[in-house]
Amino acid sequence: MSQGKTNDTRNDITGDLQPSTRLTHLGRDTAAQHGFVNPPIYRGSTVLFESMDDLLNDRAEFTYGLLGNPSIAALQDAWSELAGAAGTILAPSGLMAITTSLLAVLQAGDHLLVTDSVYGPTRSFCDKMLKRFGVETSYYDPLVGAGIAELMRPNTRAVFLESPGSLTFEIQDVPTIAEAAHAHGAAVIIDNTWATPLMFDAHRHGADIVIEAGTKYLSGASDLLFGLASANAEYWPALRATHVGLGSTVGPEDVFLCLRGLRTLNLRLRESERQALDMAHWLEQRPEVARVLHPALEQHPGHALWRRDFTGSSGLFSVILHPAPQRAVAAMLDDLKLFGMGYSWGGFESLVTPFDPGRIRTATTWQAEGPALRFYIGLEDVQDLKNDLTRGFERFRAAS
């Protein structure tokens, strides 16, 4: 049974190399693959043992398909090396990676602190499922910083972060929060999907368990549901045991797509970052836009923390429009030709969705000048995207 970090001969040559070089070679062992460049797809449930003694003592690298195979191990090894983790689990969705991580550190009677800017399905799991299991969740201001210590209770077992928030883009002071949590004996879990390990080294900044939705940038093509959670040495045994106990596994074809997407991850991230920054600066100048919520912009409230802790930004950000009726927003969005309206992001296509976090927040009050839109900038020509939005803003003004 693979433990998520094996002795892949390529992993020991990648430590001092640049991201694009590491991504090209991680999770590959051409000798074991009979000279082929890519790890093959392994399908199967049953693994045959050489002897009864081997079977009774689990004396094999892999023992049953549910517990891993060479395809899965290749991606686990690659991601653990990239994230600087002791081990990685693979899940059939980003949400499953989140829920497995929470269940790995919590039990009945525990208290959990969660950022108020958290991904909506994470909040739903905490408020419904964890509550049923006897875990109490409290939400905190994402800008609390060292003040998180005042929110700790004797039974606080974990602090959940998301930096930046996936709708409102608050940057959290992760090292400060982690220090306070660890002083209390609590685990630090973070959703790092926006930045990936390439742009934010979450483990080095104090996180014990780091979650990524591979559905986004690791896929890069909007054709995959996938999640990863990596853990440090302290929390890896619990994360692994919980993953196995839940019987969660991933399909070999999905693993193959993730490994293939891994090779171009840095290139796609950097191009999406470049295009998104271009678009964000352009939107700042639009008379219809009150604010642009992008951490890499100097006027963003969390810009200093972003500059301190991050090495880049991705293609996702939000804007706040000036006051306008819903019909004006609909007129703008409904006839866009290049921006799709749909959930998720990280693919090659650009997306836009309206949102209102004020409906679900409990620790902070959402205050905005007008309607809010979340943009994901894909790989289309940025001038074509601007032209599409220009026509949309014309419709917006006409319907206002």
C-alpha positions in Angstrom: 0.0 0.0 0.0 1.5 3.3 -1.0 1.9 5.9 1.7 1.8 8.9 -0.6 5.5 9.4 -0.7 7.7 6.6 -2.1 11.3 6.4 -3.3 10.7 7.7 -6.8 14.2 8.0 -8.2 13.4 11.4 -9.8 12.3 13.1 -6.6 15.8 13.3 -5.3 17.0 15.4 -8.2 14.3 18.1 -8.1 14.9 20.0 -4.8 17.0 22.9 -6.1 15.5 23.2 -9.6 13.1 25.9 -10.8 9.3 25.2 -10.7 8.9 24.5 -14.4 11.8 22.0 -14.3 10.5 20.3 -11.2 7.0 20.0 -12.7 8.4 18.4 -15.8 10.1 15.6 -13.9 8.1 15.0 -10.7 6.2 11.8 -10.4 8.0 10.1 -13.2 10.2 6.9 -13.2 11.0 6.0 -16.8 12.9 2.9 -15.8 9.9 1.5 -14.1 7.7 2.6 -17.0 9.8 0.6 -19.5 11.2 3.9 -21.0 7.9 5.6 -21.6 7.7 9.3 -20.6 4.4 9.3 -18.8 3.3 7.1 -16.0 0.7 4.6 -17.4 -2.9 4.3 -16.3 -3.3 1.4 -13.8 -6.9 0.1 -13.5 -7.9 -2.6 -11.1 -9.1 -3.7 -7.7 -7.3 -7.0 -7.0 -3.6 -7.2 -6.4 -2.0 -10.7 -6.4 0.5 -11.7 -3.8 3.5 -14.1 -4.3 2.7 -16.1 -1.2 0.3 -16.5 1.7 2.9 -15.0 4.0 3.1 -11.9 1.9 -0.7 -11.6 1.9 -1.1 -12.1 5.6 1.6 -9.5 6.4 0.7 -7.0 3.7 4.2 -7.5 2.3 3.7 -5.6 -0.9 3.8 -2.0 -2.0 0.2 -2.2 -3.2 -2.4 -4.5 -1.6 -5.8 -3.5 -3.0 -6.9 -1.0 -5.6 -8.9 1.1 -3.1 -5.6 1.7 -1.2 -3.6 2.9 -4.1 -1.8 1.9 -7.3 1.3 3.1 -9.2 -0.7 5.8 -11.0 -2.0 7.2 -7.7 1.4 6.9 -6.1 3.1 8.9 -8.9 0.8 11.9 -8.3 1.0 11.6 -4.6 4.8 11.6 -4.7 4.9 14.5 -7.1 2.5 16.7 -5.1 4.1 15.9 -1.8 7.5 17.0 -3.2 6.0 20.1 -4.7 4.1 21.1 -1.5 7.0 20.2 0.9 4.7 17.6 2.7 5.2 14.3 4.4 2.3 12.8 2.3 -0.7 13.6 0.1 -4.1 12.0 -0.2 -6.1 12.2 -3.5 -9.9 12.8 -3.4 -12.6 12.7 -6.0 -13.3 16.5 -5.4 -11.9 19.5 -3.7 -14.7 19.4 -1.2 -13.9 15.8 -0.3 -10.3 16.8 0.3 -11.6 19.5 2.7 -14.1 17.3 4.5 -11.5 14.5 4.9 -9.0 17.0 6.3 -11.5 18.3 8.9 -12.5 14.8 9.9 -8.9 13.8 10.4 -8.4 16.3 13.2 -11.8 16.7 14.8 -14.1 14.6 17.0 -17.3 15.1 19.0 -17.0 17.8 21.6 -14.4 19.8 19.6 -14.5 23.4 18.5 -13.5 24.6 15.1 -12.6 28.2 13.9 -13.3 28.9 10.3 -12.7 32.1 8.3 -15.9 34.0 7.4 -14.6 34.3 3.8 -14.6 30.5 3.4 -15.8 28.6 0.3 -19.6 28.1 0.6 -19.7 24.3 0.5 -17.1 24.2 3.3 -19.4 26.4 5.5 -22.3 24.1 4.6 -20.3 21.0 5.7 -19.4 22.7 9.0 -22.9 23.9 9.8 -24.7 20.7 8.9 -22.5 17.6 8.9 -20.0 18.6 11.6 -22.8 19.9 13.8 -24.5 16.5 13.6 -21.3 14.9 14.7 -21.0 17.1 17.8 -18.4 19.6 16.5 -19.1 23.3 17.0 -18.0 25.8 14.4 -17.4 29.5 15.0 -16.6 31.9 12.1 -14.0 34.6 12.5 -13.0 37.8 10.6 -10.4 36.8 8.0 -8.4 39.9 9.0 -8.2 38.9 12.6 -4.5 38.1 12.6 -3.0 37.7 16.1 -6.5 38.3 17.5 -7.3 34.7 16.7 -5.8 33.8 20.1 -8.7 35.5 21.8 -11.2 33.3 20.0 -9.5 30.1 21.1 -11.4 27.9 23.6 -10.1 25.0 25.7 -11.6 22.6 23.1 -10.5 24.4 19.9 -8.8 21.7 17.9 -8.4 23.4 14.5 -8.3 26.7 12.6 -9.4 26.7 9.0 -8.1 29.4 6.6 -8.6 30.3 3.0 -6.2 33.0 1.7 -7.3 34.8 -0.3 -11.1 34.2 0.1 -12.4 32.8 -3.1 -15.0 35.5 -3.6 -13.9 38.6 -1.6 -10.1 38.0 -1.7 -9.1 39.0 1.9 -5.5 38.0 2.5 -5.0 36.3 5.8 -1.9 36.6 8.0 -1.2 32.9 7.8 2.1 32.8 9.8 0.6 34.8 12.7 -2.6 32.8 12.9 -0.6 29.6 12.7 1.6 30.6 15.5 -1.3 31.4 17.8 -3.1 28.2 16.8 -0.1 26.0 17.5 0.5 27.7 20.8 -3.0 26.5 21.7 -2.3 23.0 20.3 -4.7 23.4 17.4 -4.2 22.2 13.9 -3.9 24.7 11.0 -5.7 23.7 7.8 -5.8 26.0 4.7 -7.5 25.9 1.3 -4.7 27.0 -1.0 -6.5 26.5 -4.3 -6.1 30.1 -5.5 -2.3 30.1 -5.3 -1.2 26.5 -5.4 2.2 25.6 -3.9 3.8 27.5 -6.8 2.7 30.9 -5.5 2.2 30.3 -1.8 4.2 27.8 0.2 1.5 27.1 2.8 3.4 24.4 4.8 6.4 26.6 5.2 4.1 29.4 6.4 2.7 27.2 9.2 -0.1 25.1 7.8 -0.3 21.5 8.9 -2.8 20.3 6.2 -3.0 22.1 2.9 -5.9 21.5 0.5 -6.0 22.1 -3.3 -8.9 21.6 -5.7 -7.2 19.9 -8.6 -10.5 20.6 -10.4 -9.1 24.1 -11.1 -5.5 24.6 -12.2 -4.2 21.1 -12.0 -6.8 20.1 -14.6 -6.6 23.3 -16.6 -9.4 22.1 -18.9 -12.7 22.1 -16.9 -13.0 18.4 -17.5 -12.1 17.0 -14.1 -13.3 16.9 -10.5 -10.3 16.3 -8.1 -8.9 17.2 -4.7 -5.6 16.9 -2.9 -4.7 17.3 0.7 -1.1 17.3 1.9 0.1 17.0 5.5 3.2 17.5 7.5 4.8 14.7 9.4 2.7 15.3 12.5 -0.7 15.1 10.8 0.0 12.8 7.9 -0.8 9.6 9.8 -4.3 10.9 10.9 -5.0 12.2 7.4 -4.0 9.0 5.8 -6.0 6.9 8.2 -9.1 9.0 7.8 -8.8 8.8 4.0 -8.5 5.0 4.1 -11.4 4.7 6.6 -13.7 6.8 4.5 -13.1 4.5 1.5 -12.4 7.4 -0.7 -10.5 6.9 -4.0 -10.0 8.4 -7.4 -10.2 7.1 -10.9 -7.0 6.3 -12.7 -8.0 8.3 -15.8 -8.5 11.4 -13.5 -5.0 10.8 -12.0 -3.6 10.6 -15.5 -5.2 13.9 -16.4 -3.8 15.5 -13.3 -0.3 14.2 -14.0 -0.5 15.6 -17.5 -1.8 18.9 -16.3 1.0 19.1 -13.8 3.6 19.4 -16.5 2.2 22.8 -17.8 0.9 24.1 -14.4 3.5 26.8 -14.0 3.2 28.1 -17.5 -0.6 28.2 -17.4 -0.6 29.9 -14.0 1.8 32.6 -15.0 0.0 33.3 -18.3 -3.4 33.5 -16.4 -1.7 35.8 -13.8 -0.4 38.1 -16.5 -3.7 38.3 -18.3 -5.7 38.8 -15.1 -3.5 41.6 -13.9 -3.9 43.3 -17.3 -7.6 42.9 -17.1 -7.7 44.1 -13.4 -5.9 47.3 -14.2 -8.2 47.9 -17.2 -11.3 47.4 -15.0 -10.0 49.8 -12.5 -10.3 52.5 -15.1 -13.9 51.6 -16.1 -16.5 54.2 -14.8 -18.9 51.4 -14.0 -16.4 49.8 -11.5 -16.2 51.0 -7.9 -13.4 48.6 -6.7 -11.3 45.8 -8.0 -10.6 43.0 -5.4 -7.2 41.7 -6.5 -4.4 41.2 -3.9 -1.7 42.0 -6.4 -3.0 45.6 -6.8 -1.4 48.1 -4.5 -4.6 49.6 -3.3 -5.9 46.2 -2.1 -6.1 46.1 1.8 -4.1 42.9 1.9 -1.4 43.9 -0.6 1.4 44.1 1.9 0.7 40.6 3.2 0.5 39.3 -0.3 3.8 40.8 -1.2 5.4 39.3 1.9 4.1 35.8 1.6 3.2 35.1 -2.1 5.3 34.7 -5.2 2.5 35.5 -7.6 -1.2 35.7 -8.2 -3.7 33.6 -10.3 -6.4 34.4 -12.8 -9.2 34.8 -10.3 -10.4 38.2 -8.8 -13.6 40.2 -8.2 -15.0 43.6 -8.9 -17.6 45.7 -7.1 -19.8 47.8 -9.5 -21.4 51.1 -8.8 -25.0 50.8 -7.6 -27.2 49.4 -10.3 -30.4 47.3 -10.6 -30.2 43.5 -11.1 -31.6 43.9 -14.6 -28.5 46.0 -15.6 -26.2 43.2 -14.4 -28.3 40.7 -16.3 -28.2 42.8 -19.4 -24.4 42.9 -19.2 -23.8 39.3 -18.5 -26.4 37.5 -20.5 -25.0 38.5 -23.9 -21.3 38.2 -23.2 -19.8 36.1 -26.0 -16.4 35.1 -24.6 -17.1 35.0 -20.8 -19.1 32.0 -19.7 -21.3 32.0 -16.6 -20.6 29.0 -14.5 -19.0 27.8 -11.3 -15.4 26.7 -10.8 -12.4 28.2 -12.6 -8.8 27.4 -13.6 -9.6 26.2 -17.1 -8.6 27.7 -20.4 -11.9 29.6 -20.8 -12.8 32.9 -19.1 -15.8 33.0 -16.6 -17.8 35.6 -14.7 -20.4 35.0 -11.9 -22.4 37.4 -9.8 -22.2 36.9 -6.0 -23.5 38.3 -2.7 -21.6 37.0 0.3 -23.7 39.1 2.7 -26.3 36.3 2.6 -24.1 33.8 4.4 -21.6 35.7 6.5 -22.0 35.6 10.2 -18.7 37.1 11.7 -18.4 40.1 9.4 -20.7 42.4 7.6 -20.3 42.5 3.8 -20.4 46.1 2.7 -20.2 47.0 -1.0 -21.1 50.0 -3.2 -23.1 47.8 -5.6 -23.3 44.4 -7.3 -20.3 42.1 -7.1 -18.8 40.0 -10.0 -16.1 37.4 -9.8 -13.9 37.1 -12.9 -11.7 34.3 -14.0 -9.4 35.2 -16.9 -8.5 32.3 -19.1 -6.2 32.0 -22.1 -8.1 34.0 -24.7 -6.5 37.1 -26.2 -7.0 39.8 -23.5 -8.0 42.5 -25.9 -10.8 40.3 -27.2 -12.0 39.9 -23.6 -11.9 43.6 -23.1 -13.9 44.2 -26.2 -16.5 41.7 -25.0 -16.7 43.5 -21.6 -16.9 46.9 -23.3 -20.0 45.9 -25.1 -21.3 44.4 -21.9 -20.8 47.6 -20.0 -22.7 49.5 -22.7 -25.7 47.2 -22.1 -25.2 47.7 -18.3 -25.4 51.5 -18.6 -28.4 51.3 -21.0 -30.4 49.2 -18.5 -29.4 51.1 -15.4 
